[in-house]
Structure formats: C-alpha cells, structure tokens
Amino acid sequence: MGVPSQIIAVLILLFSTAAVLSDAEEPFDVRRHLSTATRYHVSKDISENSFVPSKIGDQCKPIHLNLVARHGTRAPTKKRLKELEAFASRLELLLENVKEKKSSVKKIPAWFWGWKSPWIGKHKGGELISEGENEMYQLGIRTRENFPELFQEDYHPDIYPIKATQVSRASASAVAFGMGLFSDRGSLGPGRHRAFAVISESRASDTMLRFHDCCQNYKSFRKSQEPFVDKLKEPVLNEITQELGTRWGLNFTRQDVSTLWFLCKQEASLLNTTDRACALFSPSEVGLMEWTDDLEVFILKGYAGLVPGSYEMATLRFAHAETLLPFSCLIGLFLDGSGECFHFEIFSVLSWLFSLAVPACKSILRLFLLSFTEFEQILREQPLQLPPKPPQKRTWHGSTVAPFAGNNMLVLHSCPANNSSKYFVQVLHNEHPIPMPGCGNSDFCPFEVFKEKIAAPHLKHNYNDLCSTQPKQSDGVSSMSKLSQIFSWIFPAAADAIPSQKAEL
C-alpha cells in the first residue's frame, strides 16, 4: 500500500510544530528507553502525569480480578540470535576496510575488535530467563497482597483459572506467577508450594490470546501497514546512520544501526550493560530510536483488542505484547488529550473496512463514534496524530505500555452502600491505577458506565465473520459488524444483567 506524500508531509508538520517543556533534570538512563524491551522493575513506577487515583471507601470490596499480563523478560529469539551472529561477521568486514584504507582507528570503540555475540553458540531462543521468572513470581506475591479478599479461598481451577498461550515463555510466566500467588498455600518443599493448572489453547486456534496469529485478515492488514511504518522511520534511521558513521569512523548501513540498537536493548535489559552498544548512541539518538520502536508498536499492534471475560474470583491470563497492547487501546489508555491510541485504532479499522469494500462504513462509523467526543477529528476526516517525534513529549511509550511483564488488571468492586452504583470497575496498569477517558478520566468507574461506554460498542458480532478471508455481506447484518466484531470477545453479551459476585469481566 503506497503512502501518499501529503500524509508524510502532514506527519512531519505535526512532529515539528508543538513546543516542548523539558522534563525535570535527572540522570539519563538508557534502560528507561528500550520500548517494549524494557524490564518491568524499571518501568513499573514511571509516571507520565500527576494523576491522583480514586479513593476507594471501606464500603467497597473487590469481588473479581481479571488480569492480562505479558510474559516476563525473555532471551532473544532464534531469528535475532542469527542476526547478531551475522553482525559479528559484518563488523569484522567493516574493521578490515578501515585497515585497508589505512584510516584512523582511534575513533573505533575498543570492544569492536574481536566482538562476538553474547549469545554465540545458542541455537534456540525466546525462552523466559531467570530475571523474567522473578518478575512474574514477585508480581504474583504482590497481587495476593494487594487483593487479599480475592485470594482467601483454597485453590481450585474453577475459582482461579490460569490461562496462557502455547508459547513456552508465556506458560512459564504463568507458572512463575502462580508459584508466587499460591506460595505458602501448599505442602511442596520448603516454600510450601502447591500444584496448579495452566490451560493453553492450540496455537492454531487460540483466538483469544493469539488473535494476531489466527486472524488472517488482521495479519494481512498489519502487513499492508509495514511500508507506511518503514517510510516514517526512514528519515530518522538515515540521520542516525550518518551520525554514527562519522562519530565512530565506520561505514555503517541502516541495517547495521538497527542491529546495534537491538544489541543495545538486549545488553541493557538482559545483561544490565549500558557502556557498549548503548554508548554508541547519544541520549537524543536513543530517544529517536525509541520513538521509531514505539511508532511501529503503535501502528502495527495498537488498534485491535482481545481479552475475554470470566466467572470466578479471578481470571489470570499470560500472553504477549500483541495481546496486551490492543487491550490497553481498547479501554482507552495512554491517550494524549487528542486520543492518540483510540484515534489510530479506529482509523486503522476504518481503512481495513475500505479495503474490504464495505460501502456503508463511513456513515455507520459516525454513529458508533457519537459517544466519544475525542473522535470529532475522525468525524471531520482530518489527519490523525501519531505519537510525536522527540524532543516533543508524548504519553505513548512502549517502555510503559508493554514492558516485559507489563499487565492490565480490571478489578470489579462491590459497593452496596453507594447510592449511585452498587458495582465499580477499577483499572490498573502495571499495578497502578490509571484513568480511562471513557469514564471521565477516572480509574474507578461505575459498572453501568463502563459497560455502556467501553464494553457495549464491542459486543455485537462474531470473530469468524471478522477474520474470514472471504467476508460475507448478508442482508440484515450491519456493515458496522466489521468494526465491532474485532472486540466482541472482550466481554460476554450476557453482561446486560446487574452483576453478581460471578459477574463477567
């Protein structure tokens, strides 16, 4: 899909206009700027604003928790391991060229000579590493401490269902979380652990947690957006490639710089090393490389949603960034006033509908968006703002939206003494309350409002019609179904009733 030059021009104009207020001076730490490769303990307590959480009175008590968590810190994948080993050969060639031309080698970092990948000889990758195990184990302990009322019951798989994708790092994360959650509750070993069940669907049919792999239309649409992303990233990569080549005296290509940035993220996140690959980049270049990562995540993963509800005390799900990111967008998190996440979510799905030649989608989309005042820009069909380019400030950071072990929790509270609503939904991201635009920027939302403003628009249609590679337009089925179906599995249609302690979320 081609990228009109007018869109690029508008985006560049948007990125270059707004004035920026600098953050309070604090030492630069590259480990806070690794996009979705950021470690959880680094990201968990980063706050982008002065949001004050709601005060929940003593008359309210949690009755259900719905957790969606990304897996913990993992090793580089097999594909990336090969990329790093290939870069070792590429680096040797670059250094040989310098020698042959008798150029000065004084600029070249000492560690370049004889460099080998830290994972050389490793042929399989992507597994949960010990740091990731500890992240999930500690998260399980804190979850029980933060919601003791929900975890007083003896373990039973129907009371505390735990689900994970069939990818080993997700299921291992579920196990580590469960070991923390149920520690001191069993009779196994000195930690008094207990056995518990982790349920996984087949990769080929996991339409809940691996929607991004199962929905062919979604996969095709994402692929169609990749040239657009590459076009946006290209000027930044060209600029930094030239700067690094001049600074270090080597004839780097854009691919070299991309690999060095990946190496920086892996060294800083997994090895806690920041004085090698990361030291090649200035702080401003780190900010730009982080932005290119965040932009890719925002466009390719940030506009679809999937997370089903449950019946019991808690439902605990462990998956991937492609699961957590769409869910965050679905409930409207990380908006920059203009609603950057939601705007692109709807814009992208609208583009998809046009590609499927759905004739009535424009007029029906207007009806769908009436309850969202933030979407007036879309109703006027104006260009939509992507996350601003540094040095401008933005809310959308992959390091906070979906770090390793990143998570969203929806906690249903019963408040019988409240006159306006007996049930409230509290939303937490990375264990901290976070505002929802659909609920007046509150983190503690009356269930009826949550159901009407956030859940209801997405409950009308089915997954199969949306993801079929040969969509059928039948009489009596609104064209709007193509938009709503993508969210239909988030909450059950039966949520029309006033919830009991077995309310679905």
HELIX and SHEET records of a PDB file:
HELIX    1   1 SER A    5  THR A   17  1                                  13    
HELIX    2   2 VAL A   30  ARG A   32  5                                   3    
HELIX    3   3 SER A   35  ALA A   37  5                                   3    
HELIX    4   4 TYR A   40  SER A   43  1                                   4    
HELIX    5   5 LYS A   78  GLU A  100  1                                  23    
HELIX    6   6 ALA A  110  PHE A  112  5                                   3    
HELIX    7   7 SER A  130  ASN A  146  1                                  17    
HELIX    8   8 PRO A  148  PHE A  151  5                                   4    
HELIX    9   9 SER A  168  LEU A  181  1                                  14    
HELIX   10  10 PHE A  211  CYS A  214  1                                   4    
HELIX   11  11 GLN A  216  TRP A  248  1                                  33    
HELIX   12  12 ARG A  254  LEU A  270  1                                  17    
HELIX   13  13 CYS A  278  LEU A  280  5                                   3    
HELIX   14  14 PRO A  283  LYS A  301  1                                  19    
HELIX   15  15 ALA A  321  LEU A  330  1                                  10    
HELIX   16  16 GLU A  340  SER A  355  1                                  16    
HELIX   17  17 CYS A  361  LEU A  369  1                                   9    
HELIX   18  18 THR A  373  PHE A  375  5                                   3    
HELIX   19  19 GLU A  376  LEU A  379  1                                   4    
HELIX   20  20 GLY A  398  VAL A  401  1                                   4    
HELIX   21  21 PRO A  437  CYS A  439  5                                   3    
HELIX   22  22 PHE A  447  PHE A  450  1                                   4    
HELIX   23  23 LYS A  451  ALA A  455  3                                   5    
HELIX   24  24 ALA A  456  HIS A  458  5                                   3    
HELIX   25  25 TYR A  463  CYS A  467  1                                   5    
HELIX   26  26 SER A  481  SER A  484  1                                   4    
HELIX   27  27 GLN A  485  PHE A  487  5                                   3    
HELIX   28  28 ALA A  493  ASP A  496  5                                   4    
SHEET    1   A 6 ILE A 162  ALA A 164  0                                        
SHEET    2   A 6 ALA A 314  ALA A 319  1                                        
SHEET    3   A 6 LYS A  61  ARG A  70  1                                        
SHEET    4   A 6 ASN A 407  SER A 414 -1                                        
SHEET    5   A 6 TYR A 423  HIS A 429 -1                                        
SHEET    6   A 6 HIS A 432  PRO A 433 -1                                        
SHEET    1   B 6 ILE A 162  ALA A 164  0                                        
SHEET    2   B 6 ALA A 314  ALA A 319  1                                        
SHEET    3   B 6 LYS A  61  ARG A  70  1                                        
SHEET    4   B 6 ASN A 407  SER A 414 -1                                        
SHEET    5   B 6 TYR A 423  HIS A 429 -1                                        
SHEET    6   B 6 PHE A 444  PRO A 446 -1                                        
END                                                                             
